Amino acid sequence: EKGIRPEINSNGCLIPRKIEKLKNLALVKLSLDGPPEVHDLVRGRNGSYAEVVKAAEVLREKGIRFTFAATLTKYNIDSVGFLLDAARRFDTIIAFQPLKLLYRGVQEITPISPSTDSYRAAVKKLIDAKKAGNRHIRNSLVEFEHIIDWPDYKKIPCWAGRIFCIINTNGDLYPCDRPKYDTPLPNCLELGFKNALERLPEVDCKGCGFCGTLELNLLMSFKMGVLEAVKKVTS
């Protein structure tokens, strides 16, 4: 009624039980990390893969739109083909994203990082699949050209805190939830949203490959090739 498009990110485990509460969502984004043994390893719990597959089946049955998202680690860097096939089987799209320092609250990502060579080989494989017409890949070629330089990205203007921001459950307002902040964040419950927005700190970040923020930043730099990816999740 207010013109807001509600979406959620989910590991899928509660979706079958909560399905009636989700019927008005525009989109559910399910985390998928690879085949059963890989997904369960990354998620740290046996049966996690079965849960996300069940969630996808229930969402499809109820006509609720869903997509997959995969973070590329050393565990699934060779599972790109499997992930693409999963998206094809469910007739949906999948987003591929590189690791970020704060991945799952872990400060040190080296133990789960793929080698630079294996990572770039996987992204090149995705680029080839995209160019060959694979319609199940969310990322645009413009995005792949950016994230292939992981972990040292080319600099692009960042619009965090100006055209997008993050509201935490306690009301704290973030320009972006990816970096860490050394100063207290303004709270929009205390200050009101407009005043909190005007007090946001500057973002100090080396760049990221997170689809949503990357797409917005690229669009604001007039990289119109990213529009294809945005339309896939908004149309």
N, C-alpha and C positions, 0 to 999 in steps of 0.2 A: 504493500500500500504506500510506502514511503519511497519507492523507487530504489530500494537497497537490494543488492544481489547477494544473498547469503550462501556462503560456501564453507566447507570444513575440510581440514586435513585429518586423516585417520589411519591407524594401523589395522582397522577393520574388525577388531575383536568384539566390539560391543554392537556392531551394526545390526546383526539379525535380531537382537533383543530390543533395540531402540528404533527399529525401522519406521514405526508409525510417527515418531517425532521428527523424522527426517524428510517427510514427504514433500515439504515446501522448499527444500534446498534447491538451489540452481545447479550445484555441483558438489560432488564428494571426490576428494583427491586421495587415493589409496597409495600408501608406500609399498613398493614391491622391490625386493633386493636381489632376486634371482631365483633359481630352482630351490626346491624344499630345503635341502641341506644348507645352502648358502643363506637363504632368507632366515631360517631358524637360527643360524649361527650369528648373523648380524643383529638380529632382534634379541638374542640372548634367551630364547625360550622355545622349546620343542612345541610343534603344533601351530606356530605363528603363520607359516605358509598356508596351512589348511584354513586358517581363520580368514586370511585376506581373500583367498579364492572363494570361500563361502560368502563373504561380504559382497564380492563382485557379483556372484550369482543372484543373491537376494536383491541387490540394487537393480540389476538388469530385469529381474522378474517384476519389480515394482515400478519400473519405468523411471527410476531416478538416475540422472546422468552422472557418470563417474569417469575418472581418468586414473592413470597410474603415474607414479613418480619414483625414479631410482637415483640414489646417490652413488656415484662411482667410487668403489673402494678396491683394495687389493683382492677382496674376496669375490667380487662379482665382475671384475674388469674383463673377464673372459666369457661372461654370460650375456653379453649384449644381444646375441642372436636369440637366446632364450627369452629375454625380456621383450624383444620386438615380436616374437611369436605369441607371447601371452597377450600383448595388446591386440594383435590380429585376431586371436581366438575370441576375445571379448568385444571385438569391433569397437575399440576405443583408441585413445592416444596415450603416449607415455612420454614424460619429460625426463631428460637425463641431466644431472647436475653434479658438479665437482664437489669435493669435500670442502668444508669451511672450518676454521679453527674451533668454533663453538659447537661442532657437530655432536648432537645428543649430550651436550653439557661436558664433553671431554675436552680438556685444554690442550692435550698433546695428541695430534692426529697421526704422527709418524707411524705408529704400530699398525694402523689400518689404511695408510696411504698406498695407492698403487705407485709403481715406478713411473717416472715421467714418460719413458718410452712406451710402456704398456698403456698408459692413459691416452697418449696422443694417437697410438695405433687404434684404440677403441673409438676415439672421436672421429678419426679418419674413416673408420668403417661406417659410422653413423652418417657422416657426410656423403659417402658413396651411396648408402641406402637412400638417403634423402634425395640425392640427385637422380637416382634411378626411379623415383616416384613413390617411395614408401609413404603412404598417407597416415601411418600410425605414429609418426614421430612428431611430437609437439614442437620441439626446438626448430627455429628457422636457421637457415644457413648463416645468416648474420650472427646469430647467437653462437653457433659452433665456431665461427671464425674468431670470436672473442674468447670463449672458454678453452680453446685448444692451447692457449698460452699458459694455462694453470701450471704452477701456483702464482706466477707473476704476470698479471694481466696488463694489457695496454690500458692507458688511462683514458677514461671517458668521463664527461661531466656527470656528477651525481646529483640527483634532484631529491634525495631523501630529506624529509622535513619541509619540502616546498610543494611538491605535488602528491606526495604520499607520506604517511606516518603510521605508527603502530600505537594502539592503546592497550596497555596491559590490563589485566583483570582488576588491579587495585587503582586504576585511573592514571597511572604514570604514562606519560607520553614520550615515545621514542621517535627520533627521525627515522631510524631503521633498527630492527632487532638483531642485526648481525654483528655490529661492533660492540666493544665494551665502552662504558662511559665512566670517567673519573669524577664527574660532578653530579650532584643530585639532579634528577629529572623533574621537570614540572609536572604537576598532577592536575588533570583536567576536571576532576571532581571538586578540587579545592579552588582552582583558578577560573574554571570555565574553559571550554575548548579553545576559543580564539586567543585568550591570554596565554594559555599553556603553549599553543602553537608558536606564538611570537617569542617565547622564551627557550625554544629548543636549542640545544648545543650544536656546534658544528660537528660534522661527521668526519672522523679521521680513519680512513679505510683504504686498504690496498686494492680494493675491488672485489667483486664476487661474481659467481656464475648462477646465482639463484634466479630462476626464470622470471618471476614476477617483477622484481626490482630491475633486473637487467633489461627486460623488455621495455619498461617505462623509460629508463635512462636512454636506451637506444632510440626510442621514438622521439624523445625530446632533443636528440641530436640529429633528427631528420633521417634516421636510418630506416627508411620505410619498408625495407625487406622483412622487418620483424612483424609487420601487420598480419601476415599470414598466420603466424603462431598465435597472436592475440585473438584473432577471429575464431580459432579452433576452440578456445575456452569461453568465449563470450556469446557465440551465436547459437 
